[in-house]
């Protein structure tokens, strides 16, 4: 066995064991606290609501463990199990020459992963989400979303992949640098296009209507130094009763999006506080730093890929002894998460730090008590656990536990 094969298998199995252990800890901790509502929430969250949130969290943890097992087994089969080599052999035999064969191999591999995930997606939407009263997605809408997602991925990613293959063949040793520049341009274009062209294919968006809330939002945006180009309300209720808000877009396409379910759950001052939190991510440059970090990571990845393209051992060590440039790209994309997984806790820590900073920004520009009220309502109505396992949180959670967030919002501000 090649040393790199052994390293890959070790990290794959160790990562699986760690994630299963974390999910088990999360389920056991939440189940143990099922019948005890934390003191700060006892007036706002009933015992029945707390128990429902615990059951929902446990159900999702068990589902995540099953999905993780299937995904890990499929990754092992595609790589060292020879699955990708078999797909490549069959398709390249039928479509020899040109880009058609390599692109068909990419499409077939991506489709196999989509089909693997399909039963798990169906189960979570029509079993777990439905059982806890969240699902509003119809089978027809689910199918349309699936087909739209596949079509958009094919339209966007296959040409980008074809360009990378062309550069590798024509641009010489520095091909990876040109590929990275192309990827960066693609990412920036996608950031511009997503809210304008792609998101409307899945949801309907409307401007927040004139009135007291709109005026308050515009005043808040000016106070936060944000040039407001529109606050959109999204029909999230078509698919789910979960409420949310997010910041999207770059340049002149940047905008705040509020779910219609969020507006139904929260009072106007609470909506303003949530919006101030989202504006905080922008003003504190979390969005810009995130984009810069992703582009820098992509650059490092392309540089590594340029080196691996010259290493004769890489593809055979991962189960593709007679691969080409397209299988090189696929193997890198499939296995990179395994090698990057040890950095997950650091990324989660940084994300939680950004959430605390955005909370502090919101407290300075809106009402901290209203943000705390909004957090309580959102956790209650979305059945989010109030008692996550601390180890699971440290490794995986992108948001801090709500008890910690509320405690910080309630803490006296320094003079």
C-alpha positions in Angstrom: 0.0 0.0 0.0 1.3 3.4 -0.9 2.1 5.7 2.1 -0.3 8.3 0.7 -3.1 5.7 0.4 -2.5 4.7 4.1 -2.6 8.4 5.2 -5.8 9.0 3.3 -7.5 6.0 4.7 -6.3 6.9 8.2 -7.7 10.4 8.0 -10.9 9.2 6.4 -11.6 6.6 9.2 -10.4 8.9 12.0 -12.5 11.8 10.7 -15.5 9.5 10.5 -15.0 8.2 14.0 -14.6 11.7 15.4 -17.7 13.1 13.7 -19.8 10.1 14.8 -18.5 10.5 18.4 -19.4 14.2 18.3 -22.9 13.6 17.0 -23.4 10.9 19.7 -22.2 13.4 22.4 -24.6 16.0 21.0 -27.6 13.6 21.0 -26.8 12.3 24.5 -26.3 15.7 26.0 -29.4 17.2 24.5 -31.5 14.1 25.5 -30.3 14.3 29.1 -31.4 18.0 29.3 -34.8 17.3 27.6 -36.9 17.8 30.6 -35.0 20.8 32.1 -35.6 24.2 30.6 -32.6 26.5 31.3 -33.6 29.1 33.9 -33.2 32.2 31.6 -35.7 30.7 29.2 -38.4 29.4 31.6 -40.7 32.3 31.0 -40.5 32.2 27.2 -40.1 28.5 26.5 -42.4 25.9 27.8 -41.4 22.4 28.9 -43.2 20.9 25.9 -41.4 23.3 23.5 -38.0 22.5 25.1 -38.7 18.8 24.8 -39.7 19.1 21.2 -36.5 21.0 20.4 -34.5 18.2 22.1 -36.3 15.5 20.1 -35.8 17.4 16.9 -32.1 17.9 17.6 -31.6 14.2 18.4 -33.5 13.1 15.3 -31.3 15.4 13.1 -28.1 14.1 14.8 -29.0 10.5 14.1 -29.9 11.4 10.5 -26.5 13.2 10.1 -24.7 10.1 11.4 -26.4 7.9 8.8 -25.7 10.3 6.0 -22.0 10.6 7.1 -21.6 6.8 7.1 -23.0 6.6 3.6 -20.9 9.5 2.2 -17.7 8.1 3.7 -18.4 4.7 2.3 -19.1 6.1 -1.1 -16.0 8.3 -1.1 -13.9 5.2 -0.2 -15.5 3.3 -3.0 -15.0 6.1 -5.6 -11.3 6.5 -4.7 -9.3 3.5 -3.4 -12.2 1.2 -4.2 -11.8 1.9 -8.0 -15.2 3.5 -8.6 -13.9 6.6 -10.3 -11.5 4.6 -12.4 -14.5 2.4 -13.5 -16.7 5.4 -14.4 -13.8 6.9 -16.3 -13.1 3.7 -18.2 -16.7 3.1 -19.3 -17.4 6.7 -20.3 -14.0 7.3 -22.0 -14.4 4.1 -23.9 -17.8 5.4 -25.2 -16.7 9.0 -25.8 -13.0 8.9 -26.8 -11.2 12.2 -27.6 -12.0 15.8 -27.0 -13.6 17.3 -23.8 -16.9 15.4 -24.1 -15.6 12.3 -22.3 -13.8 14.1 -19.4 -16.9 16.4 -18.8 -19.2 13.3 -18.9 -17.0 11.7 -16.2 -17.3 14.8 -14.1 -21.1 14.9 -14.6 -21.5 11.2 -13.9 -19.5 11.4 -10.7 -21.4 14.5 -9.5 -24.7 12.8 -10.3 -23.7 9.7 -8.3 -23.2 11.9 -5.2 -26.5 13.7 -5.8 -28.3 10.3 -6.1 -26.5 9.1 -2.9 -27.8 12.1 -1.0 -31.3 12.0 -2.5 -32.8 9.4 0.0 -31.3 11.4 2.9 -32.7 14.7 1.6 -36.1 13.1 1.1 -36.1 11.7 4.6 -35.1 14.9 6.3 -37.7 16.9 4.4 -40.7 14.6 4.3 -40.1 12.7 7.6 -38.1 14.7 10.2 -39.2 18.2 9.1 -42.7 17.1 8.5 -43.0 15.2 11.8 -42.0 18.4 13.7 -44.3 20.6 11.8 -41.7 22.5 9.7 -42.1 21.2 6.2 -44.2 22.9 3.6 -42.4 21.6 0.6 -44.5 19.5 -1.8 -43.1 16.5 -3.7 -43.5 18.5 -6.9 -41.6 21.5 -5.5 -38.9 19.2 -4.2 -38.4 17.6 -7.6 -38.4 21.0 -9.3 -35.7 22.3 -6.8 -33.6 19.2 -7.5 -33.8 19.5 -11.3 -33.1 23.3 -11.1 -30.1 22.7 -8.9 -28.7 20.0 -11.2 -29.3 22.2 -14.3 -27.7 25.3 -12.7 -24.7 23.3 -11.5 -24.2 21.9 -15.0 -24.5 25.3 -16.7 -22.1 27.0 -14.3 -19.5 24.3 -13.3 -19.0 22.2 -16.5 -17.8 25.1 -18.6 -15.5 26.2 -15.7 -14.1 22.7 -15.5 -13.6 22.6 -19.2 -11.7 25.8 -19.1 -9.4 24.4 -16.3 -8.7 21.4 -18.4 -7.9 23.5 -21.4 -5.5 25.7 -19.4 -3.8 22.6 -18.0 -3.2 21.4 -21.5 -2.3 24.8 -23.1 -0.9 27.3 -20.5 2.3 25.5 -19.5 3.7 25.1 -16.0 1.8 28.2 -14.7 -1.6 26.8 -15.8 -2.7 26.7 -12.2 -2.2 30.4 -11.8 -4.4 31.2 -14.8 -7.0 28.6 -13.5 -7.0 30.3 -10.1 -7.5 33.7 -11.7 -10.4 32.3 -13.7 -11.9 30.7 -10.6 -11.6 34.0 -8.7 -13.4 35.8 -11.5 -16.0 33.1 -11.6 -16.6 33.4 -7.8 -16.9 37.2 -7.9 -19.3 36.9 -10.9 -21.4 34.3 -9.0 -21.5 36.6 -5.9 -22.9 39.3 -8.1 -25.3 37.0 -10.1 -26.7 34.9 -7.2 -29.1 37.4 -5.7 -30.0 38.9 -9.1 -30.3 35.9 -11.4 -30.1 32.6 -9.6 -31.9 32.9 -6.2 -35.1 34.2 -8.0 -35.2 30.8 -9.8 -36.0 29.2 -6.5 -37.8 31.8 -4.5 -39.9 34.9 -4.9 -38.5 38.2 -3.6 -40.3 41.4 -2.9 -39.2 44.7 -1.4 -40.1 45.3 2.2 -43.3 47.3 1.8 -43.5 51.0 2.9 -44.5 51.6 6.4 -43.2 51.9 10.0 -40.8 48.9 9.7 -39.4 50.0 6.3 -38.7 53.5 7.7 -37.1 52.0 10.8 -34.9 49.7 8.7 -33.8 52.6 6.5 -32.9 54.7 9.5 -31.0 51.8 11.0 -29.0 51.3 7.8 -28.0 54.9 7.7 -27.0 54.9 11.3 -24.9 51.8 10.6 -23.2 53.4 7.6 -24.8 51.0 5.1 -25.9 52.2 1.7 -29.2 50.3 1.5 -30.0 49.0 -1.9 -33.1 47.2 -0.8 -34.3 44.8 1.9 -35.9 41.8 0.2 -38.5 39.6 1.8 -38.2 36.0 0.6 -41.1 33.5 0.5 -39.4 31.0 2.7 -42.8 29.8 3.9 -43.2 28.0 0.6 -40.8 25.3 1.8 -40.6 25.6 5.6 -41.8 27.4 8.7 -38.2 28.1 9.8 -37.3 31.8 10.0 -34.0 33.3 9.0 -32.2 36.3 7.6 -29.0 36.6 5.6 -26.7 39.0 3.8 -25.9 38.3 0.2 -24.2 39.7 -2.9 -21.2 41.9 -3.6 -20.8 45.4 -4.9 -24.0 47.0 -6.0 -25.9 43.7 -5.8 -25.4 43.4 -2.0 -28.7 43.2 0.0 -30.3 42.0 3.1 -32.9 39.1 2.8 -35.5 38.5 5.4 -37.7 35.4 5.4 -41.4 36.1 5.5 -41.5 33.6 8.3 -39.1 35.7 10.3 -41.4 38.7 9.9 -44.3 36.6 11.1 -42.3 35.5 14.2 -40.8 38.8 15.4 -42.0 42.2 16.3 -40.7 45.3 14.5 -38.0 46.2 17.1 -36.8 42.5 17.1 -36.5 42.5 13.3 -34.5 45.7 13.5 -32.1 44.1 16.0 -31.7 41.0 13.8 -31.0 43.3 10.8 -28.4 45.2 12.9 -26.7 41.9 13.5 -26.6 41.2 9.8 -25.3 44.7 9.0 -22.7 44.1 11.7 -21.2 41.3 9.6 -20.9 43.7 6.7 -19.5 46.7 8.6 -17.0 44.5 10.5 -15.9 43.1 7.1 -16.7 39.5 8.0 -18.2 39.1 4.5 -15.2 40.7 2.8 -12.7 38.7 4.9 -14.6 35.5 4.2 -14.4 36.1 0.5 -10.7 37.0 0.6 -10.0 33.9 2.7 -11.9 31.6 0.3 -10.0 33.1 -2.7 -6.7 32.7 -0.9 -7.5 29.1 0.0 -8.5 28.5 -3.6 -5.1 29.9 -4.7 -3.3 27.6 -2.4 -5.4 24.7 -3.6 -4.6 25.4 -7.3 -0.9 25.7 -6.5 -1.0 22.4 -4.7 -2.9 20.9 -7.7 -0.3 22.2 -10.0 2.3 20.3 -8.0 0.3 17.2 -7.8 -0.3 17.2 -11.6 3.5 16.5 -11.9 3.5 13.6 -9.3 3.0 10.2 -10.9 2.1 8.6 -7.6 -1.0 10.8 -6.7 -3.7 9.3 -8.9 -2.7 5.6 -8.5 -2.5 6.1 -4.7 -6.2 7.1 -4.8 -7.4 4.3 -7.0 -7.1 5.7 -10.5 -3.9 4.2 -12.1 -4.6 5.4 -15.6 -6.3 8.7 -15.0 -6.1 12.0 -16.9 -6.3 15.7 -15.9 -10.1 15.4 -15.3 -9.7 12.6 -12.8 -6.8 14.6 -11.2 -9.3 17.4 -10.6 -12.0 15.1 -9.4 -9.7 13.2 -6.9 -8.5 16.5 -5.5 -12.0 17.9 -5.1 -13.2 14.6 -3.5 -10.4 14.1 -1.1 -9.4 17.7 -0.1 -12.1 17.9 2.6 -10.6 14.8 4.3 -7.2 16.5 4.6 -8.7 19.9 5.6 -11.0 18.4 8.3 -8.5 19.0 11.1 -8.9 22.7 10.5 -12.6 22.6 11.1 -12.6 23.6 14.8 -10.5 26.7 14.0 -13.0 27.7 11.3 -15.9 27.1 13.6 -14.2 29.1 16.4 -13.7 32.1 14.0 -17.3 31.9 12.9 -18.5 32.0 16.5 -16.2 34.9 17.2 -17.7 36.8 14.2 -21.2 36.1 15.6 -20.3 37.6 19.0 -18.8 40.6 17.2 -22.0 41.1 15.1 -24.1 40.8 18.3 -22.0 43.5 19.9 -22.4 45.7 16.8 -26.2 45.2 17.0 -26.3 46.0 20.7 -24.4 49.3 19.9 -26.7 50.3 17.0 -30.1 48.8 18.1 -31.6 47.4 21.3 -29.6 44.6 22.9 -32.7 43.4 24.8 -34.7 43.2 21.5 -31.9 41.1 19.9 -32.0 38.8 23.0 -35.8 38.5 22.7 -35.4 37.7 19.0 -32.9 35.0 19.7 -35.2 33.4 22.2 -38.1 33.4 19.8 -36.1 32.0 16.9 -34.7 29.2 19.0 -38.1 28.4 20.4 -40.0 28.5 17.0 -37.2 26.8 15.1 -36.8 24.1 17.7 -33.1 24.8 18.1 -31.6 23.2 21.1 -30.9 25.5 24.1 -28.4 22.9 25.6 -25.9 21.8 23.0 -22.9 19.7 24.0 -19.9 22.0 24.6 -17.4 19.7 22.8 -19.7 19.3 19.8 -20.1 23.1 19.8 -16.3 23.6 19.9 -15.7 21.3 16.9 -18.7 22.0 14.7 -21.0 24.9 15.6 -20.8 28.0 13.5 -22.9 29.9 16.1 -22.3 30.2 19.8 -24.8 28.6 22.2 -27.7 31.0 22.6 -27.2 31.1 26.4 -23.8 32.6 25.9 -25.0 35.1 23.3 -27.8 36.3 25.6 -25.4 36.5 28.6 -23.1 38.7 26.6 -25.9 40.9 25.4 -27.1 41.4 29.0 -23.7 42.1 30.4 -23.0 45.7 31.5 -21.2 47.7 28.9 -17.8 49.2 29.9 -18.0 52.9 30.6 
